[in-house]
Amino acid sequence: MMQMMAAGGMPVLTDGQRSADANNPRGYYELESVKSLSRNAEVVGQAEGKVVKIISSLLPTLPKQFEYRVIFMCRPLEEVVSSQNRMLERLGKEVPTTPTASVIAAFQEHLAKIKSWLGQQPNIAVLYVEYPAVLEAPEKEAGRICTFLGRDLDIPAMTRQIEQSLHREKSASRSAGTGGSGTKP
């Protein structure tokens, strides 16, 4: 999504500290200082008018004095767990032995809490974007994003960021032919 936003013409706030690697060959588009958001609210001040990647667990630490437009990427949790495990393997780290079903249940609980919290925030507008929908209809989803942001972004440039070869971890239903081809924005 960050690559799509940048290509569409939105300024993105990144620091380039985490460079491209085998897990993400096109880079991470991350801002390391965001990890200290709960202790350093100032980090958000520099993001005004820009796109910054924030993991869901840090959303409740956003300073209340700002208004936000959150594009919340929703990816099948089976794919998330598989992708994280493959990344650990590629890094030569041990993959946790926790059953996948337990990890998915924990993610589901976390997401339910975050979505509930987001729904109660008067200063946060949220657009939920389903990862499979971006893969199957990138122009339509890019259009939804433009409407949500109230910006005239370059939709063709956004959709060109979709690269088939980067969607390596597919859920069973998608790889069985029920979900179409995929990529990773």
N, C-alpha and C positions, 0 to 999 in steps of 0.2 A: 504494500500500500504506500509506503514512503516513497518508493521509486515512482509509482504512478503519480503521486502528488507533486513531486519535483518535476517530472516530465510535463505535467499539466500546467505548470507555471506558478505553483505555490512555493514561496521560500521555505526551505526546510532548515531546521536548527539541528546540526550534527557537529561532532567534533573530530570525526575521522580516526579516533583512537582505536577502534576495533575494525581492522581491515578485512577485506574479503579473504575467505579461506575455502576449504573443501566443503564446509557445511553451508556456506552462503557465498557462492562465487561472485555475486554482484555487490557484496558489501552489506553493512548492517544499518546504516543511517540512524545511528544512536547518539545520544548525548549522555556521557558518563555521569555528569553532575546531576542528572535527573534521579539517579539512585539515592541521592541525599535529600530528596524533596521533603521528606518528613522532618528533617532537621534544618533545611535551608530553602524556605519558600521563595527566596529571591531568584532562584533559578527560573521560575516561571515568568518573572517580569521581563526577562530577555527574550521570551518566546512570543510576545504579543505580535499578532499578525502573521505568525509563522506556524509551521507544522512541526510538532515534536512527538517522538514516540515515547509513550509511557505505558508500562505494563499495568494490567488491571488492578493488581494489589496496591499500587501507589495512587490510584485515582482518589481515594478518600483523603489523601494528604494534600490535595490541591488547595491553595489558598482561596478562601471564600470571597475575597474582594474582587475577583475577576470573573468574567463570563467566559464559558468554554463551549466549543463545538467539538464533540468527541465522535470520531469514526471508530466504532467498536467492531473489530474484525472477529467473526465467529467461525472457527474452523472445527470440523469434526474432531472430537476429542481423541478418538482412536488414532487419527493421523498425528495429532499433537504428541501423544505419548510415543508413538513409533518414531517420529522425527527426533524427539529428544533422546531417545535411546540410541538411535543411529549416530547422532552427533557425539554422544558420549563414547561410543565405539570408535568413531573416527579420531577422537582426541586421545584414544588409548586409556580411557577411564572406565571404571567398573560401572556396569549398568545395574541399578537397584533391582533387588529380587522381589520387590513388592508386586503382587499380582496386578495386571493391567486394569482389571475391573475395579480394584480398590483405588488406583490412581485416578481413573476416570470418575469414580464417585466423588472423590475429593475435589476434583476440578469442577464437577457439576454443582457441588455445594458452594464452592467459592463463587462461581459465576452467578448462581441464584442470588447470593448475598450482594454481590457488586451490582447486578442489574436492579435489584430492589432499591439499593442505596441511590443509584443514579436516577431512578424514577422519582425520588424525593428531593432532588436538588434543583432549586429554582434557577440557579445560575449555570446549569449545564444542560445543553441540548445534545441529544444522542441520536446517531444514525447507526443502526445495527446492519452490518454488511456481512452476508453469508459468503464465506470463502468459495464454496462450490458455485454460487451464483456469479461471482467475479470471473471464475474460470469458464463458465458456460455462456455468459452474456456480458462480456466486459464493457461493451459500449453502453448498454442499459445501466449497469452499475455505476459507470463513470458519470453518466447523466444524473443519476440519483445523488451522487456525491456533489456535483456542481450545484444542483438545486438546493441541497441541504446547506452548502456553504454560501449560497448566494453569489457565486463567482462564475465567470465565463472562462472555464479552464479548457485547455487543448485536449479534447477527448481522444482524437486519434493518437496523439503522443502518449496519453495515459494508457491506452489499450496496447500500444506497441511494447510496453514494459512486461506484458505477459509472455513468459517463455516456457514452452511446453516441457523442456527437459528438466526444469527445476522443481516440478511437482513430483518428487520421488517417493513420498510416503502417502499412499492412497488407502483410504478405508476399504474394508472388505466389500461393501456394497458398491463403491465406485470402481474398484478394480474388477468386480464381477460383471461390469458392463451396464450397471443401472444408472451411472451418474455422468457418463460422457468423459471426454478427455480433460486433462487438467494441467495447470501451470501454477507457478508461485509468483504472485505480484510482489 
